[in-house]
Amino acid sequence: MSEAKYTVSAIGPRIEVFLKPLLHEAGFKLKFEIAEGGSPHPEFENPEVVVKFTGADQDLLLSNKAELLLALEHVTMEALDIASEDHSRIAFDVQDYRMLRIEELRMSAAAAAEKVKRTGAPFRFNPMNSRERRVIHLALRAETTLRSESSGFGGHRQVVIYPAGMASLPDEPPPPPAYRDSRRPPGGRDRGARMQGRGGRR
């Protein structure tokens, strides 16, 4: 077994120095424990260090598909200057979310594979982060009549499952960013445009 690149004794104090004041300043009622890693599904995810959260606000971390939990994880990785290829070595977790999410992704991959086999049409998942896309790819690695690819750009990358002989579809463009001109009132047109609509300039 190879030696771990990250250990609690080495990386733990750095995580704590960054994360503790961040949670305090944000007003979150959360505590965390930094523990040695491990996973019931090491073939999908096998972190060397796990940051486990508890506290009154732990449900906030899990809302919107654990958006806040993953954001805290990403911000901490960036602040500690951890290389992107090492992000999977450190995981943030609460209420065993990571294990449950892997199970959910495996089931979704199996269901999507059956649908592609039945219909002969490709199946496109919703956008996922790189760790979740990896779970889908690994879940389908033994399939001989299907193949999976990552498609899209940036935060909108998604997994597409194809029949083995089908050509790849073009990448879908990312959705346009939500934009609202703060100088305009709700409703779209500004005051001048409304005045012209009532009979020209003033």
N, C-alpha and C positions, 0 to 999 in steps of 0.2 A: 504494500500500500504506500503510495507516494505521500510525502510530508505536506501538510496543509500550508498554503501560502499565507492564509490569514488565521490568526488565533485570537481568542478572547483577550488574552493578556497583552497582545500587541496592538490590536485595532480597537479593542473595547474602550480604553480611556479616550481615544480620539473621537469615537462616536459620541461618548457621553459629554465631552466638552462642547461639542457642537449642538447636540440634540436637546440637552436639558434646558439651556437658556432659550432655545427656539420655542419649545413647548410652553415654557413659562410666559414668555412675551406674548405668545399667541393666545394665552388664556385657556389652554386645554387642560382638563382634569385627567391627566394620563401619567402613568408610571411605565417604566420599561426595564426589562432585564436582558442582559446580553449574555447569551449562552452558546456553548459549542453546538455546531450544526448537526444535521441529520435529517433523514427523510424516509418515510415508508416507500417512496417511489424514487430511489436514487437514479434510476435510468432517465427520469424526466427532470428532476431538480434535486441537487445534493449540495446545499450550501455548507460552507465551513463554519460560518458564524450566523446566528439568528438573533434578531432583536425582537423580543416578545413584549407586546403592549397589554396593559390592563388599566382599569380605571373607569370612572363614571362616563367618560366621553368615548369609550372604545367603539360604540356603535357608529359614531361619526366616521371612524376610519373605514368602515365597511360600506357606507352608503355610496350609491352610484358606482357599483362594481369596484369597491375599494379604491376609489379615485384618490382620496386623501392619503391613505396608507401608501400607495404607490408613489404619490407625489413626494411624501416625506422621505421615502427610500431614495428616490432619484436625486432630490436636493442634497441629501446627506452624502451620496456617492460623489456628486459633483464638488461639494465643499471639501471633501477629504481627498479630492483629486485621484480617485480610484479609476483605473483604466476601464473603458467600457467592456472589454472582453472579460474583466474580472467581476462585473456586477452580479453575476449569478452566484458568486462565492459568498455573498452577504445578502441575507433576506430579512425583510421586516414582516412580522406576522402578528395576528391577533385572532384568538378563538379558533386556531387551526385553519384559518382561511386558506392558506396556501395548499394544504393537503386536499381540502374540499374542492378548491378550484381546479386542481389537477384532475380529480375524479370527474368533475363536470365537463372539462375539456375533452377528456378521453371518451366520455359518453357521446358528446356532441360530434366528435370526429367519427365515431363508429356509425352514428345515425346518418351523418352526411355522406359517408362512404356508401352506405346501403342505398341512399337516394340516387347517387350518381350511377351506381351499377344498374339500378332499376330503370332510370329515365334516359341514361346516356348523355345527360346534360351536365355541364360543370356546375359546381356549387361554390358560392363565394361567402365566406364568413364575414362578420362585422370586423372592423379594424381592431387589432390587438397589439400589445407590446411584444417585444422580441422574445421574451421568456414564454409567453403564452403561445405564440406562433410555433416556437420550438416544440412545445408539448404536442400540438396538432401534427406536426411533421413526424415526430417520433412515434406517435400513436398509429400512424399509417405506413410506417417504414416497411412492414412485412407484406403490404398489399402488392400484388403483381399485375392487377388489371387497372390500377389507378396510380396517379401521381399527384403530389401536392407542390405548390409553388407559393412563394410570397410575392405579392403584387401591390403596387401603389407607392405612395411617397410619404416620408416623414411619419407623423403620428397617425396617418391614415392607411398604413400598410396592413394588408389582410392576407389570409391564406385562401387560395383557390384550389379546389380539388377537381381534377380532370380525369376522364377516361384515358388510359395509358397512351393511346395513339392520337389523341386530339391535340391540335396546335394551341398554343397559349393565346388567350384573349389580350387585347391591348390593355395597358394599365388605365384604370379609371382616374380622371383628374380629381384632385382634392376639392371638396366643396368650397365655395367662395367664403371668405371670412365675413362674419357678421359686422356690418358697418352702419353707423348712424351718425349723421352730422349733428353735433350737439347744438349748432346754431339754429337748427330748424325745429319747429314745434312738432309734436306728435301728429302724424297724418301725412307726412311726406313733403309737401310743397312749402316753401317759405312764404313770408307775408307778402313780398313783392309779387310772387307768382299768383297768389290769390287775388291781389288787387287788380292785376292785369286781366284775370278771368272775369272781373266784374265791370270791365269797360275801359280797359287801357290804363295808361300811366296817370299818375297824379303829380 
